Amino acid sequence: MPAREPEDDRQGIQSVEIAMTVVRALEQGPGPMSLKQVAEASGMAPSKVHRYLVSLSREGLVAQSPNSGRYDLGPALRRLGMEALRRMDEVEVVSEHLPGLRDRTGHSVNLAVWGDHGPVIVGWHYGAHVLPITVRVGAILPLVTTSVGRVFLAHLPETITAPVLRGDFDPGATPEVPSPAQVTRIIRDVRRAGAAVTTNAMIPGITTIAAPVFSEATPLPLAVALAMPVGHASEDQIARATEELLRTTTAASAELGGRGPSAD
């Protein structure tokens, strides 16, 4: 017999929870919905759903079109959403996911945002495995040679990344200037996989895996990365860590209201 999950024993108001089931059905719908569609999505009888729609409409949480009769999210919800976005601190929200990711994988975790000169590390949580280097908060990472940089390269407009890319690979400083075809291939691979992986790229002895977090409030993504010693970075270990990383970044993106671009 399967073990039962612990129940939340805090007393609530059932009618409020049912009303939110109706609101979530509208949120997850393709657009304005008929009463029948809302009822099916809510798993309730149309007569019951109609009563909740009437009350929600009175409070502005739901709006009904006078022409089609279909229901959609109302003006009060739009105002609430905009206010929630105004108050939201993306870095703080994503940072709350990092200790759990570290504990589940055992690897060091870092968080980066886009700065004036490229990706900037704004958070670092050390894992169970010793790394051959200490990465300080505030460090700026190159675009092509780091997994974090590749995430931003793949998901930011070229108008933003091109000046930084030129600075990373000044022909007078290094002959290893990536060709346009190489940059295009990196972008394509990161978008297809959903994450970027580099080994011994910038730091010898370390494999890093990075994935983006998207927010509704800003077009600039954040990047979360796992740093692991190459001795703990077999193909299977990288695959498992990538899966856990993507699960975490997907949850953080959902919390921030971000959906992310397609992989095309």
N, C-alpha and C positions, 0 to 999 in steps of 0.2 A: 504493500500500500504506500503510495508516494507521500512524502512528508508535506504537511500543509505549511504554506507560507504564513509567517506571523501577521496577524491582522492589526490594523491601526485601531486601537481602542479609544481614541479620542472621539468624543461625542460631536456630531455635526448635524447639519440640517439637510435632510434628504432632498427636499424640494429644490434647494439651491444646487445640489449636485446634479439633479435631473435636468434643471434648466441649463446647466453648463454642458450637459450632453447634447442638448439641442444646439447651443452656440458652437460647440466643436464640430457638429455635423455641417453647419453652414461654413465654418472656417475651412474645413477639408473638402468641401464641395467644389465643383468646377466653376461655379458662378452662381447667379441667382437660381434658387431652387423652388420647385413646387411643394405644396404641403405633402404630397405623396412621397416625393424624394427625401424631404427632411425626415419624415416618419420612418422610411426604410433605413436611412443612414443612422437614425437614433435608436432603432430597434424598438419603437413604441407604436401604439395605435395612432392613426391620424387625429382622432378626436382629442386624445390626450396631448399630443404635440401641439395642436391648435391652441389649446388653452395656455400653454407655456409661451407660444409665439405672441399671443395677444398681450400677455404681461410684459414680455421682453420688449415688444414694440412700444408700449407705453413709457418705458424707461429709456428708449432710444438705443437699446442694444441690438435691436433687429429693425429692419425697415422692409415694408411691403410695397412693391411697385403698384401704383394705381392703375396702370395699363395692363400688365401681364398677370398681376396677382402673385408673382413670385417673391420669395423672401431672400434677404441678403443681410450681411452685417450692417448695423446701423451707425449713425453719426457719433453716438456716445462711445461706441467701441473704437471708432477711428481716433477720437480725441484721447481715449485712454492709451491706445497704442502709441500715438505720437509722444505723449507725456512719458510713457515707460521708456521709449527710445531716448528721449532727452535726458533722462536720469541715469541711463545705463552706462557703466564703465566697462568697456569690452575687455580690457586687460584684467580687471578684477574678476569678471565672470569666468574667463578662460583659466585664470590662475587657480581657481577653486577646483578645476579638474586635474591639475598637474600632480598633486600628491598621490591621488588614487592611481593614475597611470604609472607613476614611478613604483608604487607598491605592487601593482599587478605584474609588472614586467621585471622589476629589479634593476632597471637601468636609469641612468641620469636623464632628466627631462629639462628642456629649456623652452622658453617662449620668446618669440621675436616679433617686432613690429617694423613697419617701414619708416625710415628716417630720411633726412635730407640727402644723405650720402649712401643709402643702402639699408639692408636689414640690420636692426639693432637688437641685441639681446637685452631683454628687460626682466627676465626671471630665470632662475636656475635651481633645480632640486637634484642633489647628488643621490645616486642610487647605491646598490649594494656592491657594485663592481668598481674597483679602483681604476681611474683613467690616468693616462700619462700626461695630462695637462689640466690646469685649472683655467676655466673660462670665466672671465669677469663680466658682470652685468655692465652694459654700456658698450661692449665690444661691437664693432661694425664688421659684418661678414661679407666676403665677395659673392658675386652672383653665381658664377658658373662653377666654381670649385667647391661649393658647399651645398648640402641638401636644402638647407633653409633658403639660401640664395636662389636655388633653382625653383623652389616653390613660388617665390615672388616673381621670378623671371617668367614663369608659366602663367601667372594669373593677374599680372599688372599690365596695363597698356604699354606698348613699346615707347611711347612718348615719355613715359616716366622712367623706364629701365634703361633706355639707350644711353643717356648721358652717364649714368653710373657704370654701365658696362664698358664704355670707352675709358673711363677712369680706372677701372679694375685692370684693364689690359692696355696700358700705355705702351705702344711699340718701342718707345725709348727705354722702358723699364724691363720688359719681358718680351721674348719672341713668340710666346705661346698665345697668340691672339686667336680666339675662336672664330672660325669662318661663319658667315650667315647660315650656311647649311647645318653646321654643328649646333648653333643656337636653336635653329628651328627644330632639329631632331630632339634636343633636350626638352624643349617646350612640349612637343608632341608626346614624348614618353611620359613626362610628369602628368600631363592631363589625362592620358589613358590609364595610368596606374593609380592615379589619385594621390600619389606620394612620390618623393624623391629619395634615392638611396645613393650615398657616396662612401667609398672606403679608401683610406689613406690619401684622401684628396687634399685637404688642407692640413690635417694633423695626422702624422703617421701613427698607426696602431689603433685607430678609431674608425668605426662604421657609424654613420648617422642616417637616420630615417626621419624625414620631415613631411608634414601634411598641412594643408591650409585650414583655417577657420574663417568662415564668412559671417558677416554681420549685415543686418538690414540698415543699420544706421550709417554705415560708411562703405564706400566702394573698395577701400583698401583692406585686404585680408590680413590676418595674423598668421603666424606659422608656429606650430608645435613640433619639437624634434626630440627623438630619443638618441642618446649617445651611448654606444656600447663598445667594449674592447673587441678587437677582431677575433680574439680567442673565444668569444661568446657570440659570434656572428656567423654561424653556419647558415646555409640556405634555408633550412627549416626554422632556425631561430629568428632569422630576419623576417620570414613569412609570418610567424606567430606574432612577433613584435609589431609588424606593419598592420596586421589585422586589429590588434588592440589599440594601436595609435589611431587608425581610421575610425574605430568605434568611438573613441574619445572625441576626436575632432568633429565627427558628425553630431554627437550629442551637444557639444559646445556651440556648433553652428545653429542647431535647432533652438537652443536657448537664446541665442542672439537674433533669431528670426532670419538668418541667412540661409539661402538655398544653394548657392554656388553655381558656377557655370557648367555647361555640358562638357563632356570629354572630347567633343569633336574638335 
